[in-house]
Amino acid sequence: MVVSFLLSMFKKALFMSFMVLMFISVMSFTHNNGLKLQQQYDRLSRMTRHVLNYQGTIETDSTRKKAINKIIAIINRYNRTLSDSSKYAIASEIQKMSVKYSNLDINLICATITHESARSWQPEVVSHAGALGLMQIMPYTGKLLVKHEGIKWTSSREVLFNPIINIRIGCRYLSMLIELYSVDGGLAAYNGGPRRAKKWIASGRNYDVLFEETRYYVPAVLELYDHYKRRTLLD
């Protein structure tokens, strides 16, 4: 409501500025044979650009806040023990990754984290296979990916239990796989490896080609993804 009111006020101010400058322009033309007309139009053009740029900034910030609030609502469904500052930091990073990678959005990232973390959204979750953190990164995969982020590898737990780093490198990896194999193929590769995903796609997406875990994983994440997309804000 506040943002809509501010945008409405900006539009009204822009219109009034236009009318005032048009009046000045007409008067200038009348008394100075149009010598100042171009100057007035130049001034109007600059003012218009400034107002529209500021309006765009407000709209972008509003979109960002809505995305972060939605992510926090998703987190709260599974983990209310995280501090508010941790929830905000995680949500903010997810929103940033959705902007950085055009083939990811907040709903797909959240769906992946929800399933990967066994619906816990616990930053220090560990799988039976040894995958770590929110996006369940295997240590050897993490070592390769942190180089692209300019992050120093110290130890598996120190790096991958950091939710911001985990999300950052997990999204890099998922985006790369989706670029190669599309969304469902990318998810299959994320869970079962690129080689198996490639065979699956070549088979016409015959689920028998996939590992048993991956057969469940892909539709489960896609179901969550569809659920989050259909909800503007979760309770």
ABEGO torsion letter per residue (X at the ends): XAAAAAAAAAAAAAAAAAAAAAAAAAAAAAAAGGAAAAAAAAAAAAAAAAAAAAAAAAAAAAAAAAAAAAAAAAAAAABAABBAAAAAAAAAAAAAAAAABAABBAAAAAAAAAAAAGGAGBAABBBAAGBBEAAGBBAAAAAAAAAAAGBBBABAAAAAABAAAAAAAAAAAAAAAAAAAEAAAAAAAAAAEAAAAAAAAAAGGBAAABBAAAAAAAAAAAAAAAAAAABABBX
